[in-house]
Amino acid sequence: MGLQSLTSLEKSEKVFVDSNILIYHLTQDELYGELSRNFLKRIEEGELPGYTAPVVVSGVLFMFIKVWIMGHKGIAPGKIIQYLKRNPEVLGEIDLGEPIELVSTLEMLPTTQETISHSHAYISKYHLLPNDGIKLSLIRKNGIRNLATQGSDFNNVDIIDVWKLKIHGGK
């Protein structure tokens, strides 16, 4: 197990897709946007079976909303929650079609009470935050070995392969 480049993931390998990969694609991130798009295209074309979870989708939708509000309303990142509490109607202005369509290309793994219960052991052993513990629990329960993420939270998890977006000669 270890950290590897996402471009090296072999055909037909099941892969759980973390939120940051989806967000890089949706926001057309300057550094990782194209790499994310290329990876997600492999899933869309059926080359790789891709999976995710409701906890990931929630994070993606919320980040998409935050980016939209920053861009369209000029609200600073630290003030978005306060802005939304005072102006909840702004949510009706945001077209969530693109992120919803994107996550529909992935199979949604159901989160059960058993998943939550097992996540505690992963949270404790690998010092993961609760959402990451739930993701790891889902990955293990569903016989998935591979996680596509750009975050460092899973770098010390030795029971899965962690795949990253690698820029030639860089990060």
Buried (B, 14 or more C-beta within 10 A) or exposed (E): EEEBEBBEBEEEBBBBBBBBBBBBBBBEBEEBBBBBBEBBEBBBEEBBBBBBBBBBBEBBBBBBBBBBBBEEEEBEEEEBEEBBEEEEEBEEEBEEEEBEEBBEBBBEBEBEEEBEEBBEEBBEBBEBEEBBBBBBBBBBBBEBBBBBBBBEBBEEBEEBBBBBBBEEEEE
